C-alpha cells in the first residue's frame, strides 16, 4: 500500500508542475496573442468545412483571451468575425449587434483596415435584410477606408457587393459600372473568386440592358473560372444565372440543364451544412465521448487489477464498480433518448414561438416605420409653414394680415402638437420614455399652468380655482415636464367640456415616508360629464365620449391616453368619478421627493451679448436639398448675425469642408446622392474637430445609435424652436471664441 501511496504522490506533484507551467505560459501576453491568432485561423478553417459550432467555440475562447490582455485590435477583429459567422448562420440581428461592437472598438483603436472589413460585412447583412440603401452606405464607407489605406485589391470585393446590391434595386446601369470596375481590379490582382462572381452578375446586368450576346459571354466566362477553381458557392449562383439567361433567350433545353446542376449542387451543400448544424449530431458526439470515457475507465481498472494483483476484496469492488458504470451507461443512454425526444418537442414549440415573435416584431416594425415615414413627411413641410409664418409676423405685416398669419401659426402649432402626441404614445408603448427628475416648485408650476390656460377658460366663462394643501411642501424633486403635461392635458380637457362653470385644481398630502411624499391631485369640473359606459374606454388612444362630442368640441382623443401612460411611468395611479350632466373629477397620485431649494432659471437671449465683430469670421455650412428650407435656415442664421454657405447634396458638402474652414455644419439626412449620414462619415475620416449637427425631420428615438456612429455632435429636430436652435449654436461658438461672450 505504501508503494501505491508513493505513486499517487508522484502523480499529484507532476500535475501540480504542469498546472503551474501552464499558468506561467498563459500569463505571457505574447504567448496568449499567438494562441488568439491560432484560434482565429482554426475557426476560419472550421467555417470553410461548414463546422460552424466549432468555429463559434474557438472565437469565444479567443475573445476571452483578447479581453484578458486588453488587446483592442484583436477584440475588434473577433467581434467582426463573429458577426460574419452569424451572418452566415442567417442571424442578421445578432450579426448587427456583434458588428456594431466591432465598429466601436475599431474606431477607438483607429484600426481603419479592419473597420473597413466590418463596414463591408454590415453591408452584406443589410443586403440580406433587403435594406439596400443602408447596405450601399456601409459599402461606400468600406470602400473609402480601403482606398485611404491604398488597399485597392480589397476594393474589388466591395465593388462586387455594390454591383449585386444595385441588381437587387434593378438599377442595372450602376450595377454594370461597379461590376466592370470590380473585374478590372480582380484581373490586376489575380482575384479569381471575385472575378468569376463579378462576370456572372455582369451577365445579368448586361442582359437587362439589352446587351444579350455580351451578357451570355460574360456569364459563361465567369462559370468556367468558378468550375476551374471549384468555387462551389459561386457555381450554385452561376448555374441559376445561366439558367435564367438561357430561359429568356428561348434556349429551354440548356436552361433546364443548368437548373438541374444548380439544384444538385445546392442540395449537396445544404446536406453538408445541415449535418454540421444538426443538434442530433452534437448529441451523438456527446454520447460517443461518454462511451469512450467509460471504456477507458474499464480498461484502466483491468490493467490496474493485472498489474497490482489485488486481493479478492479489490476484485469484488472492481466488479461492483464496473457494474455501477454499466448501469450508469444504460441510464445515460435512456436519459439521452428522453432528452432527444424532449429536445425535438422543444424545437417544434420554439419554432412556433419564433414564428409568432417574428410576426409581432414585423407588425411593431411596420407601425414604427409608418410613424417614422409619416412624421418625416409632415415635419418637412411644417418646417416651411412655421418658419415662413414666424418670418412674416416679424416683418411688420399689414393689420388685416396679422389675424390670418396668427391663424396659420396656430394651425401649424396644432398639427405639430398632434404629431408629437402620436410620437409620444408610440414612445410610451415602446417603453422608451425616460424620467428626468429635477428640483422645482410644485405650487409655482401649477400656478403658471393655470395662468397659461386662463385665456381659454375665460373664453368659455370659466373660473379656475387652485386649492394647495398648507401641509404640503412647495418644492419637490421630480420630472416636472411630465407632471406639467399631465396637468395641462387634464385641465385643458375640463376647459374643453365645461361652459359657464368652474374648475377646481387641488394638490394635497396623501401619504409621507421621511422625505418621500405621495401627492394627490384632483381636477374637478361641473361640465357635461361622461356616461358610465364610456368611462371604461376613455383612457384608450383616439377615444372620446362619442363622434358627436368629437365633432362639437374637437380634439383627437390622445390626451388622456398620454396622461395614463405618463402617470404609470411616474409610478402613479389615476381614477375618474363622473356623472353625465353633472361634471367630472380626475384624481391621480404620484410619489414626489421633497427638495429644500430650487435654483432660479433665467430665460437666456443667447446672441444679444455677442459682439457683431466677433462673429464676422464665423463660417457655417448648411447642407439642405429643399430650396424653401434653405431659404428659411439661411434667414434665421442671418437674423442671428451669422453668415452661411448653402449646398444641396452630400458630395458637395464633403468638398466644401475640405476646401474651406467651417465652424459648424448643419447637415440634412435625406438628400440625392449620398445621404447626410454617409457624408458625415466621410468628413470624419479627415476632420475630427468640426462640429456637425443633424438638422433633420426624421424620428430620432430609433436613430440615435446610427447618428452617434456616423459622427454627429448633436441633433436639431425640424421644425425646431428658435430658442433651442440659438442655444446649441451659441454653445458651440462660445467654445470656439470664449472671449466673445
Secondary structure as UniProt FT lines:
FT   HELIX           2..26
FT   HELIX           29..48
FT   TURN            49..50
FT   HELIX           52..68
FT   TURN            69..70
FT   HELIX           72..88
FT   TURN            89..90
FT   HELIX           92..109
FT   HELIX           112..128
FT   TURN            129..130
FT   HELIX           132..148
FT   TURN            149..150
FT   HELIX           152..168
FT   TURN            169..170
FT   HELIX           172..188
FT   TURN            189..190
FT   HELIX           192..208
FT   TURN            209..210
FT   HELIX           212..229
FT   HELIX           232..248
FT   TURN            249..250
FT   HELIX           252..277
FT   HELIX           279..308
FT   HELIX           312..394
FT   HELIX           399..429
FT   TURN            430..431
FT   STRAND          438..441
FT   HELIX           442..459
FT   TURN            460..461
FT   STRAND          463..468
FT   TURN            470..471
FT   STRAND          475..478
FT   HELIX           480..496
FT   STRAND          502..513
FT   TURN            514..515
FT   STRAND          516..525
FT   HELIX           532..535
FT   TURN            536..539
FT   TURN            541..542
FT   HELIX           547..553
FT   HELIX           559..569
FT   TURN            570..571
FT   STRAND          573..579
FT   TURN            580..582
FT   STRAND          583..594
FT   TURN            606..609
FT   HELIX           612..615
FT   TURN            616..617
FT   STRAND          619..623
FT   HELIX           627..639
FT   TURN            640..641
FT   STRAND          643..647
FT   HELIX           650..659
FT   STRAND          664..667
FT   HELIX           676..686
FT   STRAND          691..696
FT   TURN            701..703
FT   HELIX           704..710
FT   STRAND          714..717
FT   HELIX           722..736
FT   HELIX           738..740
//
